[in-house]
């Protein structure tokens, strides 16, 4: 019996990998999704150049390129065994994310799949990392898969704040839940702190005003998604929570055993790029589950 394609709009997938162990989760899940969805898969890797290092160690770049190509060809062989159409693309240059995003635009990619950490071995996703900047500049959704994670579709968690990108994420989440007969959990988190402690009387009154407004927006957001999901025949649970948004999202995902977290790339602040400290980035850093960041 053929596998059912679990994700909507997967005609052309791009797997971005540096060949390191941290990309293994993304590689494994990209192969699985491409096989189930009969997707065309492009594997792209960027060898970052360093003119000063190359001047000190002639031939080092050629050796690196051979090593990367060998690893990518091994991945390509794994893909072909699953009957998936696959191309390899290798670039050389600085700012890896630019090549990944350009390749995605050039090939009209519908989703980028990548790991969370690269060769530099950062213990945290930092501003300037390939994953972070790819999400910030990509025009399509990005699925980030930690090394040990498997993308699960039985329990899906959607985080929403009523923004434009949250609406796109909600549409994606409902479509995936409907296709997989998943249980969808929808949450909206009201930040527990709104103002710095300045004048206490003024601060408290303003906090109450802002809290009421935020709570009203959060309730409206989850209610809208819940009604749409129920209309689509999806089993849905909806919650409004308070606290640090990213922490609450990650903890809820653990509690609900969610195999996939879905959220928009930026919220009602109107930021057009993924910024250090944003909810989306912090969720990616902390989560043991795969995270799909949806673009409008």
C-alpha positions as CSV (number, residue, x, y, z in Angstrom):
1,X,0.0,0.0,0.0
2,X,1.5,3.4,-1.0
3,X,2.2,5.9,1.7
4,X,-0.1,8.9,1.9
5,X,1.7,12.2,1.3
6,X,1.5,13.8,4.8
7,X,2.1,17.4,3.9
8,X,0.3,19.7,1.5
9,X,2.2,21.3,-1.4
10,X,5.4,19.2,-1.6
11,X,6.0,19.1,-5.4
12,X,9.5,20.4,-5.2
13,X,11.6,20.0,-2.0
14,X,15.0,21.3,-1.2
15,X,17.2,19.6,1.3
16,X,20.0,21.9,2.6
17,X,22.8,20.0,4.2
18,X,26.5,20.4,5.1
19,X,27.0,16.7,5.3
20,X,27.5,16.8,9.1
21,X,25.9,14.6,11.7
22,X,23.6,17.4,12.6
23,X,21.9,17.2,9.2
24,X,21.0,13.5,9.6
25,X,17.5,14.2,10.9
26,X,16.7,16.5,8.0
27,X,18.2,14.0,5.5
28,X,16.2,11.1,6.8
29,X,12.9,13.0,6.9
30,X,13.4,14.7,3.5
31,X,13.9,11.2,2.0
32,X,10.8,9.9,3.8
33,X,8.6,12.8,2.8
34,X,9.8,13.0,-0.8
35,X,9.2,9.2,-1.2
36,X,5.6,9.4,0.2
37,X,4.8,12.5,-1.8
38,X,6.5,11.6,-5.1
39,X,8.4,15.0,-4.8
40,X,11.3,16.1,-6.8
41,X,14.1,16.6,-4.3
42,X,17.1,18.9,-4.8
43,X,20.0,18.5,-2.4
44,X,22.1,21.6,-2.0
45,X,25.3,22.2,0.0
46,X,27.4,25.3,0.3
47,X,31.1,25.2,0.8
48,X,32.0,28.4,2.7
49,X,35.1,30.0,1.3
50,X,37.9,31.7,3.3
51,X,40.4,33.5,1.1
52,X,42.9,33.9,3.9
53,X,42.8,30.2,4.9
54,X,43.1,29.2,1.2
55,X,46.2,31.3,0.8
56,X,47.8,29.6,3.8
57,X,46.7,26.1,2.8
58,X,46.7,25.7,-1.0
59,X,44.6,22.7,-2.1
60,X,42.5,22.7,1.1
61,X,39.4,23.9,-0.8
62,X,39.7,21.2,-3.4
63,X,40.0,18.5,-0.6
64,X,37.0,19.9,1.2
65,X,34.9,19.9,-2.0
66,X,35.8,16.3,-2.7
67,X,34.7,15.3,0.9
68,X,31.5,17.2,0.6
69,X,30.7,15.8,-2.8
70,X,31.3,12.2,-1.6
71,X,28.9,12.8,1.3
72,X,26.2,14.2,-0.9
73,X,26.6,11.4,-3.4
74,X,26.1,8.9,-0.6
75,X,22.9,10.8,0.3
76,X,21.8,10.9,-3.3
77,X,22.2,7.1,-3.5
78,X,20.0,6.7,-0.4
79,X,17.4,8.9,-2.2
80,X,17.5,7.0,-5.4
81,X,16.9,3.7,-3.6
82,X,13.6,5.1,-2.5
83,X,12.7,5.8,-6.2
84,X,12.9,9.6,-5.7
85,X,14.1,12.0,-8.4
86,X,17.1,13.8,-7.0
87,X,19.6,16.5,-8.1
88,X,22.8,17.6,-6.4
89,X,23.8,21.3,-6.3
90,X,27.1,22.5,-4.7
91,X,28.0,26.1,-4.3
92,X,31.1,27.8,-3.0
93,X,31.1,31.2,-1.4
94,X,30.3,33.2,1.8
95,X,26.9,33.5,3.5
96,X,25.5,30.0,2.8
97,X,21.9,31.1,3.3
98,X,22.0,33.3,0.2
99,X,22.8,30.3,-2.1
100,X,20.1,28.2,-0.4
101,X,17.5,30.9,-0.8
102,X,18.5,31.7,-4.3
103,X,18.4,28.1,-5.3
104,X,14.9,27.7,-3.7
105,X,13.7,30.8,-5.7
106,X,15.3,29.6,-8.9
107,X,13.6,26.2,-8.7
108,X,10.3,27.4,-7.3
109,X,10.8,25.2,-4.2
110,X,7.7,24.6,-2.1
111,X,9.5,23.7,1.1
112,X,13.1,23.8,2.4
113,X,14.2,21.0,4.8
114,X,17.3,21.5,6.9
115,X,18.9,20.6,10.3
116,X,19.3,22.9,13.3
117,X,23.1,22.9,13.8
118,X,26.0,22.8,11.4
119,X,29.7,22.1,11.4
120,X,30.5,25.0,13.8
121,X,28.9,22.9,16.6
122,X,27.0,25.8,18.2
123,X,25.0,24.6,21.2
124,X,22.4,27.3,20.4
125,X,21.1,28.5,17.1
126,X,22.7,32.0,16.8
127,X,22.0,35.0,14.6
128,X,24.1,34.6,11.4
129,X,23.8,30.8,11.3
130,X,22.7,29.3,8.1
131,X,19.4,28.0,9.5
132,X,18.4,31.2,11.1
133,X,19.1,33.4,8.0
134,X,17.6,30.9,5.6
135,X,14.3,31.1,7.5
136,X,14.5,34.9,7.6
137,X,15.0,35.3,3.9
138,X,13.2,32.4,2.4
139,X,9.9,32.9,0.5
140,X,8.7,29.3,1.2
141,X,8.2,27.4,4.4
142,X,11.1,25.8,6.1
143,X,11.0,22.5,8.0
144,X,13.8,22.3,10.7
145,X,14.5,18.8,11.9
146,X,16.8,18.2,14.9
147,X,19.2,15.4,14.5
148,X,17.3,12.8,16.6
149,X,13.8,14.0,15.6
150,X,11.2,12.2,13.5
151,X,8.5,14.3,12.0
152,X,5.2,12.9,13.5
153,X,1.7,13.7,12.3
154,X,-0.4,12.1,14.9
155,X,-0.3,15.1,17.3
156,X,0.4,18.5,15.8
157,X,0.9,21.7,17.7
158,X,0.0,25.1,16.1
159,X,1.1,28.3,17.8
160,X,-0.9,31.4,16.7
161,X,-1.1,35.1,17.6
162,X,-3.6,36.2,15.0
163,X,-0.9,37.7,12.7
164,X,-0.8,37.3,8.9
165,X,1.9,34.6,9.0
166,X,0.0,32.9,11.9
167,X,-3.0,32.7,9.6
168,X,-0.9,31.1,6.9
169,X,0.5,28.6,9.5
170,X,-3.1,27.8,10.7
171,X,-4.1,27.0,7.1
172,X,-1.1,24.7,6.7
173,X,-1.7,23.0,10.0
174,X,-5.4,22.4,9.3
175,X,-4.5,21.0,5.9
176,X,-1.9,18.6,7.3
177,X,-4.1,17.5,10.2
178,X,-7.0,16.9,7.9
179,X,-4.8,14.8,5.6
180,X,-3.3,12.7,8.4
181,X,-6.4,12.6,10.7
182,X,-4.3,14.2,13.3
183,X,-5.2,15.7,16.6
184,X,-4.5,19.4,16.4
185,X,-3.6,21.4,19.5
186,X,-3.9,25.2,19.0
187,X,-2.3,27.6,21.5
188,X,-1.9,31.3,21.9
189,X,0.5,32.6,24.6
190,X,-0.1,35.9,26.3
191,X,3.4,37.2,27.5
192,X,3.5,37.4,31.3
193,X,5.5,40.7,31.3
194,X,4.4,43.7,29.3
195,X,6.3,46.7,30.7
196,X,9.5,47.4,32.5
197,X,9.1,48.3,36.2
198,X,9.0,52.1,36.0
199,X,6.4,54.1,37.9
200,X,4.5,51.3,39.8
201,X,1.0,52.8,39.7
202,X,1.2,53.7,36.0
203,X,2.9,50.4,35.1
204,X,0.2,48.4,36.9
205,X,-2.7,50.2,35.2
206,X,-1.1,50.0,31.8
207,X,-0.2,46.3,32.4
208,X,-3.9,45.6,33.1
209,X,-5.0,47.4,29.9
210,X,-2.4,45.6,27.8
211,X,-3.1,42.3,29.4
212,X,-6.8,42.6,28.7
213,X,-6.2,43.5,25.1
214,X,-3.6,40.7,24.6
215,X,-6.0,38.2,26.2
216,X,-8.8,39.2,24.0
217,X,-6.6,38.9,20.9
218,X,-5.4,35.5,22.0
219,X,-8.9,34.2,22.6
220,X,-10.0,35.5,19.3
221,X,-7.0,33.8,17.5
222,X,-7.5,30.4,18.9
223,X,-11.3,30.5,18.5
224,X,-10.9,31.4,14.8
225,X,-8.6,28.5,14.2
226,X,-10.6,26.1,16.3
227,X,-13.8,26.9,14.3
228,X,-12.0,26.5,11.0
229,X,-10.4,23.2,12.1
230,X,-13.7,21.8,13.3
231,X,-15.4,22.8,10.0
232,X,-12.7,20.8,8.2
233,X,-13.4,17.8,10.3
234,X,-10.2,18.0,12.4
235,X,-10.1,16.9,16.0
236,X,-8.9,20.1,17.7
237,X,-8.1,21.3,21.2
238,X,-7.5,25.0,21.9
239,X,-5.8,26.8,24.8
240,X,-4.8,30.3,25.8
241,X,-1.7,30.4,28.1
242,X,0.4,33.0,29.8
243,X,4.2,33.0,30.2
244,X,7.2,33.2,27.8
245,X,5.7,32.4,24.4
246,X,8.5,30.2,23.1
247,X,8.9,28.3,26.4
248,X,5.2,27.7,26.7
249,X,5.1,26.4,23.1
250,X,8.0,23.9,23.6
251,X,6.6,22.7,27.0
252,X,3.2,22.1,25.5
253,X,4.7,20.2,22.6
254,X,6.4,17.9,25.1
255,X,3.3,17.5,27.1
256,X,1.2,16.7,24.1
257,X,3.9,14.5,22.5
258,X,3.7,16.6,19.3
259,X,5.7,15.3,16.5
260,X,5.5,18.6,14.6
261,X,5.2,22.3,15.7
262,X,3.9,24.7,13.2
263,X,4.1,28.5,13.5
264,X,4.5,31.7,11.5
265,X,7.9,33.3,10.9
266,X,7.1,36.5,12.7
267,X,4.2,37.9,14.7
268,X,2.1,41.0,15.1
269,X,5.2,43.1,15.6
270,X,5.4,43.3,11.8
271,X,9.1,42.2,11.6
272,X,9.8,41.0,8.1
273,X,13.0,39.1,9.0
274,X,13.6,36.4,11.6
275,X,15.4,38.2,14.5
276,X,17.4,36.9,17.4
277,X,15.1,36.6,20.3
278,X,12.0,36.1,18.2
279,X,9.5,33.4,19.2
280,X,10.1,31.3,16.1
281,X,13.9,31.2,16.6
282,X,13.7,30.4,20.2
283,X,11.3,27.6,19.6
284,X,13.7,26.1,17.0
285,X,16.5,26.4,19.5
286,X,14.7,24.7,22.4
287,X,12.4,22.1,20.7
288,X,13.2,18.4,20.4
289,X,10.4,18.2,17.8
290,X,10.6,19.2,14.2
291,X,9.4,22.8,13.6
292,X,7.7,24.1,10.4
293,X,8.1,27.8,10.0
294,X,5.4,29.0,7.5
295,X,5.7,32.0,5.3
296,X,2.8,33.8,3.8
